[in-house]
Amino acid sequence: MADRIAHAASAYLRQHAHQPVDWWPFGPEAFAAAAERDVPVFLSIGYAACHWCHVMAAESFDDPDVAAYLNAHFVPVKVDREERPDVDAVYMAATQTLTGQGGWPMSVFALPDGRTIHAGTYYPPFPRPGVPAFRQVLEAVVETWTQRREELLRHAGALAEHIGSVTDAQRGLLALPDEGAATAAGPVSDAAVAAAVAALARSESADGGFSPAPKFPPSSALDFLLQCAASGTETAAQAAALADRTLEAMALSALYDQVGGGFARYCVDARWRVPHFEKMLYDNAQLLRHYARWAVQAEAPAHRALGRRVAQGTAAWLAGSMVVDGPGLASSLDADTVMADGRHVEGGTYLFTRAELAAAIPDEYPLLEPILDGEPVEGPGGAGGPGGTGGLGGDLPQTLAFARLPTGEQWRAWDRARPRLERIRAARPQPGRDAKVVAAWNGLAVQALAQAGLLLGEPGMVRLARDVAGYLWRVHWAGTGAAAAGPGGEGAPAGRLARVSYDGRASGAGMLEDYAAVALGFQAVAAATGGPEWIRRAGEVLGAAERLFLPDGQPRDTTGDDPLLATARGGRVPVEPFDGVVPGGVGLLAAALLEQAGLESAPVLGNGGGGGLPEGGEAVQGEPAEAEAAAGNTDEADRFRRAAARGRMAADLVRFAQRVGPRAPGATGTALAVALRLRYGTGTEVVAVGGDAEERERCRRAGLLAGAVLPPPDGWPAAPDGSLRVYLCRGGVCASPFGSAGELEAALAAAGT
């Protein structure tokens, strides 16, 4: 019946096209139809990999009676939250306000003008303690709509105004007055950094992480802790220890797919033993970057080895399971597996019984069995498990996790066993993949792959990063007119970034997070490959972001303002300074501005301001922008002024971390990490030329870990004999070049103290 969504690009919408519910896609037509019929709008918001979305679909939306009631009394609208994060954000705010919690599927009832009248998440087909049945909710909304309309309108208006006031408060955070203690050396003080680390320490779980169950990967907090650990501050050791414990716990847990690589969305238990099996690109992009960094900067050799193992496994999973034509990276793998008998079983692909393990890896199992610490989970085969091998022992299928760090002998046994388990899993039904390419998540993945490849010496990761970046440039960015129009010709206009693409066809307006993350990805490719064209491309995307999202110096999340969403949020312009499942757009923009400022402000070096690099000599001094301007070099002066302005804007955007970070470090980790770079690495560039490749890589790794920018080495001279020469520059002035990576590391360490 839902012909309107049968040919939608969104895999999530197409999953519901067979249903008797008369679904509409989100847009003014659906709300106009509700106004004409004088009925409310019902919005069902979710995404393709969502387990409970599948459950509610089967229980309620497939039910002809429920569908008939919905169609008669509402205009039903289906929304892919990954396509329309702006829609998701405003109605999630309403849902959380009304219920104190949020999640998907989100079930929202709205007026024809977009304002929310009631909201919740999953509703069962029959009432449960404290939770009404979905049909009961529908009937209650209809009763209120017909009998107490004025009351409903007042309630909707108050809720919209409340959401608007929250938006005002968030924008107010970004306009906090300067504090001298912070601004003397950067936007955040040592005391605020220490307080943020202490707050995370107080909330640390005994099993790793910083929250009770359900346990989500604390990617934002890890970004801050790892940057703090490398900063040389007094709290560096404490930050490193906090990061070590959580990164180790997750690496050994069932959150990480020990067989196939990659991370699940979260674990439902406190011990990280029962994952919610969907795999999201945004989680894996962030965690790949963190584990690659941990693999290089962790103090314990066992942690460095574990970090490398997890980073390599995650990158291999991305390359093997998530690449779509282009190549872009798909958005997710489903939580459920559709088994041979048609049942949807969460995690059905991944689980093994102990008997299955013993039969599959008979030589290695006795050595591994003492450290295996999975949790029994009801599987599709009942006692026989997902493989349908009930005759092998009858125990329940289990997740795979390690109770402690394996010994060297146990790791070797696992490395022999893992490919056999992977082959067994490959023969099972596989979870569905949402092939939607999301610009922001792909940008984060490009950044992670490029940085991980640089840190770990893995050229394959860098190649994949470059290839995906090329896809984003060709398909999602229309600055060169190369992006294909989406269905109906809705591709991004010239100079704009498309939010999503399907089969190489782009559609939807990018949001702030899309522009900022794609710019960060391009910048990381420039640093990893030395390709100056990626600096130019990042500059184009970032320049558009500044025009679209900072028109008056005040950030905003969206380029335009959908009238329906504007009404739903009380007429306010949205801005999100906090991190959620992905870093907040404000923090990402600050990071991109800071990086671009360094990449584009390569110091003007030479003798007497001539701009050339000497072939030899002791020190190499740059000419500041003022000297260049005095000499008539206005292009150089403009370049420095633009870079300086971007650096100042980056500092302004994260200044709120000084006050908010100590109270909410888990939601401000991106801003705190940028603030640390500004405090201890402002205007720092590292360029290594000459010598051998291993020496240059060591220098670039040191620079990356310290938060320095890595401009392309083109035109920078090696020592006269071809040996290593390392340039460390700040604010357009370079110190005397170093002759070894050790000297650079010492100088960077001294700068952080």
Secondary structure, 3 states (H helix, E strand, C coil): CCHHHCCCCCHHHHHCCCCCCCCEECCHHHHHHHHHHCCCEEEEEECCCCHHHHHHHHHHHCCHHHHHHHHHHCEEEEEECCCCHHHHHHHHHHHHHHHCCCCCCEEEEECCCCCEEEEECCCCCCCECCECCHHHHHHHHHHHHHHCHHHHHHHHHHHHHHHHHHHHHHHHHCCCCCCHHHHCCCCCCHHHHHHHHHHHHHHCCCCCCCCCCCECCCHHHHHHHHHHHCCCCCCHHHHHHHHHHHHHHHHHCCCECCCCCCECCEECCCCCCCEECCEEHHHHHHHHHHHHHHHHHCCCHHHHHHHHHHHHHHHHHHHHHHEECCCEECCEECCEEECCCCCEEECCCCCECHHHHHHHCCCCHHHHHHHECCCECCECCECCCCCCCHHHCCCCCECCCECCCCCHHHHHHHHHHHHHHHHHHHCCCCCCEECCEEHHHHHHHHHHHHHHHHHHCCHHHHHHHHHHHHHHHHHHECCCCCCCCCCCCCCCCCCCEEEEEECCEEEEECCHHHHHHHHHHHHHHHHHHCCHHHHHHHHHHHHHHHHHHCCCCCCCCCCCCCHHHHHHCCCCCCCCCCCCCCCCHHHHHHHHHHHHHHHHCCCCECCCCCCCCCCCCCCCCECCHHHHHHCCCHHHHHHHHHHHHHHHHHHHHCCCHHHHCCCCHHHCHHHHHHHHHHHHHCCEEEEEECCCHHHHHHHHHHHHHHCCECCCCCCCCCCCCCCCEEEEEECCEECCCECCHHHHHHHHHHHCC
